[in-house]
Amino acid sequence: MTPRTTGRPRRPLRLPSRLPVDGYVLALLGTVALAALLPASGAAASVTEGASTGAVALLFFLYGARLSTREALDGLRHWRLHLSVLGATFLLFPLLGLAARGLVPGVLTPQLYSGFLFLCLVPSTIQSSIAFTSIARGNVPAAICAGSFSSLAGIVLTPLLAALLLGNSAGGLSADALLKIVLQLLVPFLAGQILRRWVGGFLVRHKKVLGYADRGSILLVVYTAFSQGMVAGIWHLVTPARLGALLAVEAVLLAVMLALTWYGAGRLGFGRADRIAIQFAGSKKSLAAGLPMASVLFGPQASLAVLPLMLFHQMQLMVCAVIAKRRSHDPEPAGVPGTPAAAAAAAPGAVHAPEVPSTGT
């Protein structure tokens, strides 16, 4: 007797025709290769370090000037969703990072573990979370606000958590370390927020050019960090076997967070659109925010500290692209608040988020 099937048959899981191997990640890898072949040393090292310090300050000024305080305040009405994303980003991730301490030194070296734990403390992405949420037909406005809140909280929480959990690896909690964080991260960010009303229009008009400035600044930070690592001779500590082990550990971390954010949001009573926003915003980490922070927190040891984050960034893009494509085929209840269909019904001329993952953050 043939068993009967109920409901709509599930589509087989198929990879997209082109996985998002981010061109910017390729540029980062090229910068690492350049630092390995031609590391800055002597007077050149002093120049690149000074330029890198200025680049970090510029980045956080632009972050502050771009973050719309009004949009963030408007999104506070969905506070349960935002608390869920913040909890995943700054509580669940760090707890899993601390649990991985048992893998040292058998699987991860102490240096790689410091970088792995640091990636667990970095804030969530904004642009790519929005793009993947849009592809999956989730709650795009919630993803925008959740990513913005995470980035804002990360300005304060990431350095503090790094100082508390990483100890001497991230400079500890000395007065000099805290002053450095305030001057290079918080002061430029607050200056951007204060000056936003005057410079906001200019930033909008020159968004594309400033985007290149953003990415160029991060490339400079990466070159400086990896040059310092080459001069200090730390790369002999990383073998292919250790890199393979790191990738395996990060794959487990990403799988666990994707499962916790999806099923945990369901247990908390969120609908499909909100669960999608929580999953993509709560399981991903920002390369653009993490790289400059690492340069401030780790100094000459920043090269190994950012390696786990760079690998995790590309992994999350590829995996989330598959998930977003899969979710886009799910049936969507009509008229559910927060979904693209409901938003379109409420505002027929609304402009939706782009359906191409933007991976700069």
Secondary structure by P-SEA (a helix, b strand, c coil): cbbbbcccccccccccccccccaaaaaaaaaaaaaaaccccaaaaaaaaaaaaaaaaaaaaaaaaaccaaaaaaaccaaaaaaaaaaaaccaaaaaaaaacccccccccaaaaaaaaaaaabbbbcaaaaaaaaaaccaaaaaaaaaaaaaaaaacaaaaaaaaacccccccccaaaaaaaaaaccaaaaaaaaacccaaaaaaaaaaaaaaaaaaaaaaaaaaaaaaaaaacccccccaaaaaaaaaaaaaaaaaaaaaaaaaaaaacccaaaaaaaaaaaccccaaaaaaaaaacccccccccaaaaaaaaaaaaaaaaaaaaaaaaccccccccccaaaaaaaccccccccccccccc
